[in-house]
Amino acid sequence: MIKAAERASKFVIRDFGEVEKLQVSKKGTYDFVTKTDKKVEKILIEELSKSKKNYSFITEETGKINNKDKENFWIIDPIDGTTNFLHGIPHFAICIAHMSNNEIITGLIFDPIKDEMFFSEKNKGAYLNNQRLRVSKKNSIEDCLFSSNQEGVKFSDLNMRCSGCAALDLAYVASGRLDGFFHNKINIWDIAAGALMVKEAGGIVNEFNKFDIKNIDIRASSSAISDKMLKKLVNF
């Protein structure tokens, strides 16, 4: 997973350097970024297939790719935070998760611009560049910082950010930079790796297997603040 992300990141960084030159034409930039998305996905599939030839895939660009092994899936988002990428904002990530028998067992979120590699494995912890991660211990909600796209979620009196990259939001909850994250109607490839990361860092994530993979409502936070955050969210 790490090798695949590092190889793909070279193209992401190179293309991101070209985005500024295309800002004069919105359509030109959009088309360019769409090509980058597809190119990066292709590289990730190629690299991951070298070691696990029979694994199936769930990807943002292509959808579901069924191979011989239908119990093991790679879940891929080539660029989570595409709109940020599109506008030259250096806040996006390459995401890979391994799902076995409908359970996420490994997850990777790589921020190529900041060179931050977040990685987690079930029952083995969550890490940032090989340093162990733990969620925030803050227990006063007034001191906490939350992130969301705010779509369909009503809330009150929370200190909010909207970063445009759900994967990094979850990685930041796992690392204690954020205290909680909530988002409605989100795709599995945006949150698969990050959800495991939060759990492995000692946080709480709601069960999302009951949702359609393109229509997930997620709530993730430190265990210390979970109940207080949920009370602030109306109709959850």
Buried (B, 14 or more C-beta within 10 A) or exposed (E): BEEBBBBBBEBBEEBBEEBEEBEEEEEEBBEBBEEBBBBBBBBBBEBBBEEEEEBBBBBBBEEEBEBEEEEBBBBBBBBBBBEBBBBBBEBBBBBBBBBBEEEBBBBBBBBBBEEBBBBBBBEEBBBBEEEEBBBBEBEEBEEBBBBBBEEEBEBEEBEEEEBBBBBBBBBBBBBBBBBBBBBBBBBBBBBBBBBBBBBBBBBBBBEBEEBEBEEBBBBBBBBBBBEBBBEBBEEB
